[in-house]
């Protein structure tokens, strides 16, 4: 997909990988998105600031959306 110069493209790709629970580890996800791990964490923080709860599962090695019932 190339470098994500457009933040919307980055967030869309990140959302799709999280939705499918196929992100891999933070390092793998950053590499997949062609961004630094620092930029990945900053992007996740921005999304979380908008009320989206995203968690990382070490046992499944993926990020996922978290919804409390």
C-alpha positions as a Markdown table, in Angstrom:
| # | Residue | x | y | z |
|---|---|---|---|---|
| 1 | Unk | 0.0 | 0.0 | 0.0 |
| 2 | Unk | 3.0 | 2.3 | 0.3 |
| 3 | Unk | 3.7 | 5.1 | 2.7 |
| 4 | Unk | 0.6 | 6.6 | 4.3 |
| 5 | Unk | 1.0 | 10.3 | 3.6 |
| 6 | Unk | -2.7 | 10.7 | 4.1 |
| 7 | Unk | -3.8 | 10.2 | 7.7 |
| 8 | Unk | -7.2 | 9.1 | 6.6 |
| 9 | Unk | -5.7 | 6.3 | 4.5 |
| 10 | Unk | -3.6 | 5.2 | 7.5 |
| 11 | Unk | -6.6 | 5.1 | 9.9 |
| 12 | Unk | -8.7 | 3.2 | 7.3 |
| 13 | Unk | -6.0 | 0.5 | 6.8 |
| 14 | Unk | -5.4 | 0.3 | 10.6 |
| 15 | Unk | -9.2 | 0.0 | 11.2 |
| 16 | Unk | -9.5 | -2.8 | 8.6 |
| 17 | Unk | -6.6 | -4.8 | 10.3 |
| 18 | Unk | -8.0 | -4.3 | 13.7 |
| 19 | Unk | -11.6 | -5.2 | 12.6 |
| 20 | Unk | -10.2 | -8.4 | 11.1 |
| 21 | Unk | -8.0 | -9.0 | 14.2 |
| 22 | Unk | -5.0 | -9.4 | 11.9 |
| 23 | Unk | -2.6 | -6.7 | 13.1 |
| 24 | Unk | 0.1 | -8.9 | 14.5 |
| 25 | Unk | 2.4 | -7.5 | 17.1 |
| 26 | Unk | 3.0 | -3.7 | 17.4 |
| 27 | Unk | 6.3 | -4.1 | 15.5 |
| 28 | Unk | 4.6 | -6.2 | 12.8 |
| 29 | Unk | 1.7 | -3.7 | 12.5 |
| 30 | Unk | 4.0 | -0.7 | 12.2 |
| 31 | Unk | 6.0 | -2.5 | 9.5 |
| 32 | Unk | 2.8 | -3.5 | 7.7 |
| 33 | Unk | 1.6 | 0.1 | 7.8 |
| 34 | Unk | 5.1 | 1.4 | 6.8 |
| 35 | Unk | 5.3 | 3.7 | 9.8 |
| 36 | Unk | 7.4 | 3.8 | 12.9 |
| 37 | Unk | 6.3 | 2.1 | 16.1 |
| 38 | Unk | 6.2 | 5.5 | 17.7 |
| 39 | Unk | 3.9 | 6.8 | 15.0 |
| 40 | Unk | 1.7 | 3.7 | 15.4 |
| 41 | Unk | 1.3 | 4.4 | 19.2 |
| 42 | Unk | 0.5 | 8.1 | 18.5 |
| 43 | Unk | -2.1 | 7.1 | 15.9 |
| 44 | Unk | -3.7 | 4.7 | 18.4 |
| 45 | Unk | -3.7 | 7.4 | 21.0 |
| 46 | Unk | -5.5 | 9.8 | 18.7 |
| 47 | Unk | -8.1 | 7.2 | 17.9 |
| 48 | Unk | -8.6 | 6.3 | 21.6 |
| 49 | Unk | -9.0 | 10.1 | 22.4 |
| 50 | Unk | -12.1 | 9.9 | 20.2 |
| 51 | Unk | -13.7 | 7.3 | 22.5 |
| 52 | Unk | -12.6 | 4.1 | 20.6 |
| 53 | Unk | -11.4 | 1.4 | 23.0 |
| 54 | Unk | -8.6 | -0.6 | 21.3 |
| 55 | Unk | -6.8 | -3.3 | 23.2 |
| 56 | Unk | -3.8 | -5.5 | 22.4 |
| 57 | Unk | -4.1 | -9.2 | 23.1 |
| 58 | Unk | -0.7 | -10.9 | 23.8 |
| 59 | Unk | -2.2 | -14.3 | 23.6 |
| 60 | Unk | -3.7 | -13.7 | 20.1 |
| 61 | Unk | -1.0 | -11.3 | 19.0 |
| 62 | Unk | -3.4 | -8.7 | 17.6 |
| 63 | Unk | -5.2 | -5.5 | 18.5 |
| 64 | Unk | -9.0 | -5.6 | 18.7 |
| 65 | Unk | -11.8 | -3.3 | 19.4 |
| 66 | Unk | -13.1 | -3.7 | 23.0 |
| 67 | Unk | -16.8 | -3.2 | 23.9 |
| 68 | Unk | -18.1 | -3.5 | 27.4 |
| 69 | Unk | -21.5 | -5.1 | 27.7 |
